[in-house]
Amino acid sequence: MSAELKRARALELSGAYGALEHYISGQPVVGQGRSFDITDPSTGKVIGKAHDAAASEVEAAVAAARDAFPAWSQRSGNERKAILHRIADLIVARADDIAALECLDTGQCWRFMSKAAIRGAENFRFFADRAPSASDGLALPSAEHINITSRHPLGPVAVITPWNTPFMLSTWKIAPALAAGCTVVHKPAEWSPYSARLLVEIAHEAGLPPGVFNTLNGLGETTGKALTEHPAIKAVAFVGESKTGAAIMKQGADTLKRVHFELGGKNPTIVFDDANLDAALDAAIFMIYSLNGQRCTSGSRLLVQRSIYDSFLSRAAERVKALKVGDPFDPATEVGPLIHQRHLDKVLSYMPLAASEGARILAGGARLDAAGDGYFVEPTLIGEAAQSMRVAREEIFGPVLTAIAFDNEADAITKANDVDYGLAAYLWTGDSGRALRVSSALETGMVWVNSENVRHLPTPFGGMKASGIGRDGGDWSFDFYMETKNVALSLGNHKTPRMGVSK
């Protein structure tokens, strides 16, 4: 299918919704709150509207999730497994439609979004297969008791997802919640809500009961805040900016709400001079310029040993200049537009800042004027950066790579850790001992050694410091969506202390 036909299909799908509705208790609901525009990042044109959820709509969605929880939580794990597998089947069947919508309202490239639906289906299958054992616990015997643990679903939860890869990240949160027996109220990002609507429709087509999974459109400061403060919502799973995570924690404090945060990152790619430099270069380019640089795990800091710094950056600059920027629907495009004019302005603001701080822009550094009204920025490489510079410390969240030289192993560790964030790190070296030492010393939740980011679903995913709270993946997801209970059964051979009796 040509790029033109893919775009036409995406516009047909989005246009079918008119003003994008909420989805509550198995039915579309016309929004009554203030409307906001949905734009195509590649053209800057308005392609639709959605409504911020009114207070009554938030109440209706939460009530639907609350009322559906008893029956859904009591369904057997095998029944939940069957429904989640049917959701996965339908996701695969609609893979091209999902990719088209993601390209349209996020500007992400077809070459990556064509795989997004498949990854989303894998998320549902992975947690579907774990649903029958989600409640399982441990037998922990002692001399006088047998302790039996079990897990129980929390109740209605809110899932608030970001705009960068919305479909995949939504499945990563919603699938384990449903598998655990929770019910869900989902608020997708206001800048990219279309694929969320398609997901909730697919779920109900697969046989998910009404009220188990509801979707509300809206802004974070209104709809999001109403969910995070609602007493019937037992937990909030959020992916987004660190400052927003801090606000959500405050909003949920009065109701002692459980939170799970996947937040920002300023992740280092550390290249030692004994590494496979060709592979390291490939990975360094991929991990910042794929997904338009709008990914929490992007390798946005390039730490290179000083002995190879100049030659490595010279090669990197050539690759950055050769990246194909353009229509996200074109399979040949490697970098598409940024999500929104506000975000474009933010990313561009770092270019003069880099120069004023004493860094040097080796490639890119400007808006792509040939792109018309789309939110395109040239892939950018910033060299001669120092650890103290804002471009080396702050999350830019765009196709911008900041390169810093280091002298030795200790210097690399110090510079890698000297930021507020601690989500991921990428380490390139031919020395296995160094790989172990540096990996252990890095203050990050995840480290890939001689590899780009390759997710294995049973492993824990999450960060330290300002990068988040909690872990996704495997049973770590169930630890968030479920409560653990211990029952101690006496063997009848222990002596209970006596009080209030004569000696």
C-alpha positions as CSV (number, residue, x, y, z in Angstrom):
1,M,0.0,0.0,0.0
2,S,1.4,3.4,-1.0
3,A,2.0,6.2,1.5
4,E,-0.9,8.1,0.0
5,L,-3.3,5.2,0.5
6,K,-2.1,4.6,4.0
7,R,-2.8,8.3,4.9
8,A,-6.2,8.1,3.2
9,R,-7.1,5.1,5.3
10,A,-5.9,6.8,8.5
11,L,-8.0,9.9,7.7
12,E,-11.0,7.6,6.9
13,L,-10.7,5.9,10.3
14,S,-10.3,9.1,12.3
15,G,-13.1,10.8,10.3
16,A,-15.5,8.0,11.2
17,Y,-15.4,9.1,14.8
18,G,-16.4,12.7,14.1
19,A,-15.9,14.5,17.4
20,L,-14.1,11.6,19.3
21,E,-16.3,10.2,21.9
22,H,-15.6,8.7,25.3
23,Y,-16.3,4.9,25.7
24,I,-18.1,4.1,28.9
25,S,-19.7,0.8,30.0
26,G,-19.4,-0.7,26.5
27,Q,-20.9,2.3,24.7
28,P,-19.6,5.5,22.9
29,V,-20.6,8.6,24.9
30,V,-20.6,12.0,23.3
31,G,-18.4,14.4,25.3
32,Q,-20.0,17.4,27.0
33,G,-16.8,19.1,28.2
34,R,-14.6,21.7,26.4
35,S,-13.4,20.6,23.0
36,F,-9.8,20.5,21.8
37,D,-8.2,20.0,18.5
38,I,-6.4,16.8,17.3
39,T,-3.7,17.7,14.7
40,D,-1.6,15.8,12.1
41,P,2.0,16.6,13.1
42,S,3.2,16.1,9.6
43,T,1.0,18.9,8.2
44,G,0.0,20.9,11.2
45,K,-3.6,20.6,10.1
46,V,-6.6,19.9,12.4
47,I,-7.9,16.4,11.7
48,G,-10.5,16.1,14.5
49,K,-11.8,17.2,17.8
50,A,-12.3,15.5,21.2
51,H,-13.9,16.7,24.4
52,D,-12.4,17.1,27.9
53,A,-14.4,14.8,30.1
54,A,-17.1,16.6,32.2
55,A,-17.3,15.7,35.9
56,S,-20.4,13.6,35.3
57,E,-18.6,11.6,32.6
58,V,-15.7,10.9,34.9
59,E,-18.1,9.7,37.5
60,A,-19.9,7.5,35.0
61,A,-16.7,5.9,33.9
62,V,-15.5,5.3,37.4
63,A,-18.9,4.0,38.5
64,A,-18.9,1.6,35.5
65,A,-15.5,0.3,36.4
66,R,-16.5,0.0,40.1
67,D,-19.7,-1.9,39.3
68,A,-18.0,-4.3,36.9
69,F,-15.2,-5.1,39.2
70,P,-16.8,-7.8,41.4
71,A,-17.9,-10.0,38.5
72,W,-14.7,-9.5,36.5
73,S,-12.4,-10.2,39.4
74,Q,-14.2,-13.4,40.2
75,R,-14.0,-14.7,36.6
76,S,-11.6,-17.5,36.4
77,G,-8.1,-16.9,35.2
78,N,-8.8,-19.2,32.3
79,E,-11.8,-17.1,31.2
80,R,-9.8,-13.9,31.4
81,K,-7.0,-15.6,29.4
82,A,-9.4,-16.6,26.6
83,I,-10.8,-13.0,26.3
84,L,-7.3,-11.5,26.3
85,H,-6.1,-13.9,23.6
86,R,-9.2,-12.9,21.5
87,I,-8.2,-9.2,21.9
88,A,-4.7,-10.1,20.7
89,D,-6.1,-11.9,17.6
90,L,-8.2,-8.8,16.7
91,I,-5.2,-6.5,17.2
92,V,-3.3,-8.5,14.7
93,A,-6.2,-8.5,12.3
94,R,-6.4,-4.6,12.6
95,A,-2.6,-4.1,12.6
96,D,-2.5,-1.9,9.5
97,D,-5.3,0.3,10.8
98,I,-3.6,0.7,14.1
99,A,-0.3,1.6,12.4
100,A,-2.1,4.1,10.2
101,L,-3.7,5.9,13.1
102,E,-0.4,6.0,15.0
103,C,1.3,7.6,12.0
104,L,-1.5,10.1,11.6
105,D,-1.8,11.5,15.1
106,T,1.7,10.9,16.4
107,G,3.8,11.5,13.4
108,Q,5.7,8.2,14.1
109,C,7.2,6.5,11.1
110,W,5.4,3.6,9.4
111,R,8.6,1.5,9.6
112,F,8.2,1.4,13.4
113,M,4.5,1.7,13.8
114,S,3.9,-1.3,11.5
115,K,5.3,-3.4,14.3
116,A,3.5,-1.5,17.1
117,A,0.3,-3.5,16.8
118,I,2.2,-6.8,16.8
119,R,4.0,-5.8,19.9
120,G,0.7,-4.8,21.5
121,A,-0.7,-8.2,20.7
122,E,2.3,-9.8,22.2
123,N,1.7,-7.8,25.4
124,F,-1.9,-9.1,25.6
125,R,-0.8,-12.7,24.9
126,F,2.0,-12.6,27.5
127,F,-0.3,-11.5,30.3
128,A,-3.2,-13.6,29.1
129,D,-1.1,-16.7,29.6
130,R,-0.3,-15.5,33.2
131,A,-3.9,-14.8,34.1
132,P,-4.6,-18.3,35.4
133,S,-1.7,-18.0,37.9
134,A,-2.0,-14.3,38.7
135,S,-3.5,-15.1,42.2
136,D,-1.0,-17.8,43.0
137,G,1.3,-17.3,46.0
138,L,3.7,-19.2,48.1
139,A,3.6,-21.8,51.0
140,L,6.0,-20.6,53.7
141,P,6.1,-23.1,56.5
142,S,7.6,-22.4,59.9
143,A,8.0,-24.7,62.9
144,E,4.6,-23.8,64.3
145,H,2.6,-22.4,61.3
146,I,2.1,-22.8,57.6
147,N,1.9,-19.4,55.9
148,I,0.0,-19.3,52.6
149,T,0.2,-16.2,50.5
150,S,-2.2,-15.2,47.7
151,R,-2.8,-12.2,45.4
152,H,-6.0,-10.4,44.9
153,P,-6.9,-7.7,42.3
154,L,-6.9,-4.1,43.7
155,G,-10.1,-2.9,42.1
156,P,-10.7,-0.1,39.5
157,V,-7.5,1.5,38.3
158,A,-6.7,4.5,36.2
159,V,-4.2,4.1,33.3
160,I,-2.8,7.4,31.9
161,T,-0.7,7.0,28.8
162,P,1.6,9.3,26.8
163,W,1.5,10.5,23.2
164,N,4.8,9.1,21.8
165,T,3.9,5.4,21.1
166,P,0.4,5.4,22.6
167,F,-1.0,2.0,21.4
168,M,1.9,-0.1,22.5
169,L,2.3,1.6,25.8
170,S,-1.5,1.4,26.5
171,T,-1.4,-2.4,26.0
172,W,1.7,-2.6,28.2
173,K,-0.4,-1.2,31.1
174,I,-3.9,-2.4,30.4
175,A,-3.2,-6.0,29.6
176,P,-1.7,-6.9,33.0
177,A,-4.5,-4.9,34.8
178,L,-7.2,-6.9,33.0
179,A,-5.3,-10.2,33.5
180,A,-5.0,-9.5,37.2
181,G,-8.8,-9.0,37.5
182,C,-8.8,-5.2,37.8
183,T,-11.1,-2.9,35.9
184,V,-9.7,0.1,34.0
185,V,-10.4,3.7,33.2
186,H,-8.0,4.8,30.5
187,K,-7.1,8.4,29.7
188,P,-5.0,8.6,26.6
189,A,-2.9,11.6,25.8
190,E,-4.9,14.4,24.3
191,W,-2.5,14.8,21.4
192,S,-2.8,11.2,20.2
193,P,-6.1,9.6,21.3
194,Y,-7.3,7.8,18.2
195,S,-5.6,4.4,18.7
196,A,-7.0,4.2,22.2
197,R,-10.5,4.4,20.8
198,L,-9.7,1.5,18.4
199,L,-8.2,-0.5,21.3
200,V,-11.3,-0.3,23.5
201,E,-13.6,-1.2,20.5
202,I,-11.4,-4.2,19.8
203,A,-11.6,-5.3,23.5
204,H,-15.4,-5.2,23.5
205,E,-15.6,-7.0,20.1
206,A,-13.5,-9.7,21.7
207,G,-16.1,-10.2,24.5
208,L,-14.8,-8.0,27.3
209,P,-17.8,-7.3,29.6
210,P,-19.2,-3.7,29.7
211,G,-17.5,-1.5,32.3
212,V,-14.4,-3.6,32.6
213,F,-12.5,-1.2,30.3
214,N,-13.5,2.4,29.8
215,T,-11.8,5.3,27.9
216,L,-12.1,9.0,28.7
217,N,-10.6,11.7,26.5
218,G,-9.4,14.8,28.2
219,L,-6.6,17.0,29.5
220,G,-4.2,16.0,32.2
221,E,-5.0,19.0,34.4
222,T,-8.7,18.3,34.4
223,T,-9.7,14.7,33.4
224,G,-6.4,13.3,34.6
225,K,-6.6,15.1,37.9
226,A,-10.2,14.0,38.5
227,L,-9.2,10.4,38.1
228,T,-6.1,10.6,40.3
229,E,-8.1,12.2,43.1
230,H,-11.1,9.9,42.8
231,P,-11.5,7.8,45.9
232,A,-12.9,4.8,44.0
233,I,-9.8,4.6,41.9
234,K,-7.4,2.4,43.8
235,A,-4.2,2.9,41.8
236,V,-2.8,5.0,39.0
237,A,-0.4,3.7,36.3
238,F,1.2,6.7,34.5
239,V,3.7,7.1,31.7
240,G,5.0,10.6,31.1
241,E,7.0,13.5,32.3
242,S,8.6,13.4,35.8
243,K,7.0,16.6,36.9
244,T,3.6,15.3,36.0
245,G,4.3,12.1,38.0
246,A,5.1,14.3,41.0
247,A,1.8,16.1,40.6
248,I,-0.1,12.8,40.4
249,M,1.6,11.6,43.5
250,K,0.4,14.7,45.3
251,Q,-3.1,14.4,43.9
252,G,-3.5,10.8,45.0
253,A,-2.0,11.4,48.5
254,D,-5.3,12.1,50.3
255,T,-6.7,8.7,49.2
256,L,-3.4,6.9,49.7
257,K,-3.5,5.8,46.1
258,R,-1.0,3.3,44.8
259,V,1.1,4.7,42.0
260,H,3.3,3.3,39.2
261,F,5.4,5.8,37.3
262,E,7.4,5.4,34.1
263,L,8.9,8.8,33.8
264,G,11.6,10.7,32.0
265,G,15.2,9.7,31.1
266,K,18.5,11.2,30.1
267,N,20.0,7.8,29.2
268,P,23.7,7.4,28.5
269,T,25.2,5.3,25.7
270,I,28.7,4.7,26.9
271,V,31.3,3.7,24.3
272,F,34.7,2.5,25.4
273,D,37.6,2.4,23.0
274,D,37.7,-1.4,23.1
275,A,34.2,-1.8,21.9
276,N,32.9,-3.0,18.5
277,L,32.7,0.5,17.2
278,D,30.7,-0.2,14.1
279,A,27.9,-1.9,16.2
280,A,28.1,0.8,18.9
281,L,27.6,3.5,16.2
282,D,24.6,1.6,14.7
283,A,23.0,1.3,18.2
284,A,23.8,4.9,19.2
285,I,22.1,6.3,16.1
286,F,19.1,3.9,16.4
287,M,18.5,4.6,20.1
288,I,18.1,8.4,19.7
289,Y,16.7,9.0,16.2
290,S,14.2,6.1,16.0
291,L,10.7,7.1,17.1
292,N,11.7,10.7,16.3
293,G,13.7,10.8,19.5
294,Q,10.5,10.8,21.4
295,R,11.0,7.7,23.7
296,C,11.8,7.5,27.4
297,T,14.6,5.0,26.8
298,S,16.3,7.0,24.1
299,G,20.1,7.1,24.4
300,S,20.1,10.9,24.4
301,R,23.6,11.2,25.9
302,L,26.6,9.8,24.1
303,L,29.6,9.3,26.4
304,V,32.6,8.4,24.3
305,Q,36.1,7.6,25.6
306,R,38.4,10.5,24.7
307,S,40.9,8.5,22.7
308,I,38.2,7.8,20.1
309,Y,35.9,10.8,20.7
310,D,36.7,12.8,17.6
311,S,36.7,9.9,15.1
312,F,33.5,8.4,16.5
313,L,31.7,11.7,16.4
314,S,32.9,12.4,12.8
315,R,31.3,9.1,11.7
316,A,28.2,9.8,13.8
317,A,27.8,13.2,12.1
318,E,27.9,11.7,8.7
319,R,25.2,9.2,9.7
320,V,23.0,11.9,11.2
321,K,23.2,14.1,8.1
322,A,22.1,11.1,6.0
323,L,19.0,10.3,7.9
324,K,15.8,10.4,5.8
325,V,13.3,12.8,7.3
326,G,9.9,13.1,5.8
327,D,6.3,11.7,5.5
328,P,5.8,9.2,8.3
329,F,3.6,7.1,6.0
330,D,6.6,6.6,3.6
331,P,8.3,3.2,4.5
332,A,11.6,4.8,3.6
333,T,11.3,7.6,6.2
334,E,13.5,7.2,9.2
335,V,12.6,10.3,11.2
336,G,9.1,12.0,11.2
337,P,7.8,15.1,12.8
338,L,7.5,16.0,16.4
339,I,4.1,15.6,18.0
340,H,2.9,19.2,18.4
341,Q,3.9,22.8,17.9
342,R,4.5,23.3,21.6
343,H,6.9,20.4,21.7
344,L,8.6,21.6,18.5
345,D,9.2,24.9,20.2
346,K,10.6,23.2,23.3
347,V,13.1,21.1,21.3
348,L,14.2,24.0,19.1
349,S,14.8,26.2,22.2
350,Y,17.8,23.9,23.1
351,M,19.7,24.8,19.9
352,P,20.7,28.4,20.8
353,L,21.1,27.2,24.4
354,A,23.7,24.7,23.3
355,A,25.7,27.3,21.5
356,S,25.5,29.8,24.3
357,E,26.8,27.1,26.7
358,G,29.8,26.5,24.6
359,A,28.8,23.3,22.8
360,R,29.0,22.9,19.0
361,I,26.3,21.6,16.7
362,L,27.9,19.1,14.4
363,A,24.7,18.2,12.5
364,G,21.2,19.6,12.2
365,G,20.1,22.1,14.8
366,A,17.1,23.8,13.0
367,R,13.6,23.4,11.9
368,L,13.2,21.6,8.6
369,D,11.8,24.5,6.5
370,A,11.1,22.3,3.5
371,A,8.4,20.5,5.5
372,G,5.9,23.3,5.3
373,D,3.7,23.5,8.4
374,G,4.6,20.1,9.8
375,Y,6.5,19.9,13.1
376,F,9.8,18.7,11.6
377,V,13.2,19.3,13.1
378,E,16.6,18.3,11.7
379,P,18.2,15.3,13.4
380,T,20.8,17.0,15.6
381,L,24.2,16.0,17.0
382,I,25.7,18.3,19.6
383,G,29.4,17.9,20.3
384,E,32.0,19.4,22.7
385,A,29.4,19.3,25.5
386,A,30.2,19.4,29.2
387,Q,28.4,17.7,32.0
388,S,27.2,21.0,33.5
389,M,25.4,22.0,30.3
390,R,21.6,21.9,30.3
391,V,21.7,20.1,26.9
392,A,23.6,17.4,28.8
393,R,21.3,17.2,31.8
394,E,17.7,17.9,30.7
395,E,15.4,15.6,28.8
396,I,14.9,17.2,25.4
397,F,12.8,14.3,24.1
398,G,13.5,14.8,20.4
399,P,16.0,13.7,17.8
400,V,18.9,15.4,19.6
401,L,22.0,13.6,20.7
402,T,24.5,15.3,23.1
403,A,28.1,13.9,23.0
404,I,30.4,14.1,26.0
405,A,34.0,12.8,26.3
406,F,35.2,10.7,29.2
407,D,38.7,9.7,30.3
408,N,38.4,6.3,32.0
409,E,36.1,3.9,33.6
410,A,35.6,6.0,36.8
411,D,35.0,9.1,34.8
412,A,32.4,7.4,32.6
413,I,30.5,6.1,35.7
414,T,30.6,9.6,37.3
415,K,29.3,11.3,34.2
416,A,26.7,8.7,33.5
417,N,25.2,9.0,37.0
418,D,25.4,12.8,37.3
419,V,21.9,13.5,36.2
420,D,18.5,13.5,37.9
421,Y,17.3,10.5,35.9
422,G,18.0,6.8,36.0
423,L,15.9,4.8,33.6
424,A,18.2,3.0,31.1
425,A,21.9,2.8,30.0
426,Y,23.7,1.3,27.1
427,L,27.2,0.1,27.6
428,W,29.7,-0.8,24.8
429,T,32.9,-2.6,25.7
430,G,35.0,-5.6,24.8
431,D,36.0,-6.2,28.4
432,S,33.6,-8.5,30.2
433,G,34.9,-7.5,33.6
434,R,34.4,-3.9,32.8
435,A,30.9,-4.6,31.6
436,L,30.1,-6.2,35.0
437,R,31.7,-3.4,37.0
438,V,30.2,-0.5,35.2
439,S,26.7,-2.1,34.9
440,S,26.7,-2.6,38.7
441,A,27.8,1.0,39.3
442,L,25.3,2.7,37.0
443,E,22.3,4.2,38.8
444,T,19.7,3.0,36.3
445,G,16.9,0.5,36.4
446,M,18.0,-1.2,33.2
447,V,21.4,-1.7,31.4
448,W,21.9,-3.2,28.0
449,V,25.5,-4.3,27.3
450,N,26.7,-4.4,23.7
451,S,23.1,-4.0,22.6
452,E,20.4,-1.5,21.8
453,N,17.1,-1.7,23.8
454,V,15.7,-5.2,23.2
455,R,12.7,-5.9,25.5
456,H,12.2,-9.4,26.9
457,L,8.7,-9.3,28.4
458,P,9.4,-11.4,31.6
459,T,12.1,-9.0,32.7
460,P,11.5,-5.9,34.9
461,F,11.2,-2.6,33.2
462,G,11.5,0.7,35.1
463,G,13.8,3.3,36.5
464,M,15.4,4.9,39.5
465,K,15.6,8.5,40.8
466,A,13.4,10.8,38.8
467,S,12.7,8.1,36.2
468,G,10.0,6.4,38.0
469,I,8.5,4.1,40.7
470,G,7.8,0.4,40.2
471,R,8.5,-2.2,37.6
472,D,6.5,-3.5,34.6
473,G,7.0,-7.0,33.1
474,G,6.4,-10.5,34.3
475,D,5.0,-10.8,37.8
476,W,6.3,-7.4,38.6
477,S,3.2,-6.0,36.9
478,F,1.0,-8.1,39.1
479,D,2.7,-6.8,42.2
480,F,1.3,-3.4,41.3
481,Y,-2.2,-4.4,40.2
482,M,-2.8,-6.9,43.1
483,E,-2.7,-7.0,46.9
484,T,-0.7,-9.8,48.5
485,K,-2.4,-11.5,51.5
486,N,-0.8,-13.9,54.0
487,V,-2.9,-16.5,55.9
488,A,-1.0,-18.2,58.8
489,L,-2.4,-21.6,59.8
490,S,-1.4,-23.0,63.2
491,L,-0.1,-26.5,63.4
492,G,-1.4,-26.7,67.0
493,N,2.0,-27.1,68.6
494,H,2.8,-23.6,69.6
495,K,2.2,-22.1,73.1
496,T,0.0,-19.0,73.2
497,P,1.1,-16.5,75.9
498,R,-1.5,-16.2,78.8
499,M,-2.4,-13.0,80.5
500,G,-4.8,-12.1,83.3
501,V,-4.5,-15.4,85.1
502,S,-2.9,-16.4,88.4
503,K,0.5,-18.0,88.4
